[in-house]
Amino acid sequence: MSKKQTVPRVGFVSLGCPKATVDSEHILTRLRAEGYLISGN
């Protein structure tokens, strides 16, 4: 019997200064490259 594959999802909230926002974008880019879907909520 095969298990249904689910795509991992992650939600992300960035608070703070512009540097934190840049770091957040780097993290999100990496997560997308690893196959994660980014959830808006």
C-alpha positions, -999 to 999 in steps of 0.1 A, spaced: 0 0 0 15 34 -9 12 64 13 -1 96 -1 28 121 -4 21 155 11 40 186 2 54 203 33 41 238 40 54 265 62 41 299 73 65 327 80 61 360 98 89 385 96 90 413 122 116 440 126 141 459 106 148 457 69 178 434 76 154 409 92 132 411 61 161 404 38 171 374 60 136 362 59 135 363 21 167 343 20 152 316 42 120 315 21 140 311 -11 158 282 4 127 266 17 110 269 -18 141 253 -33 138 224 -9 102 218 -20 82 236 6 51 256 -2 48 289 16 15 294 33 0 329 35 -16 322 68 
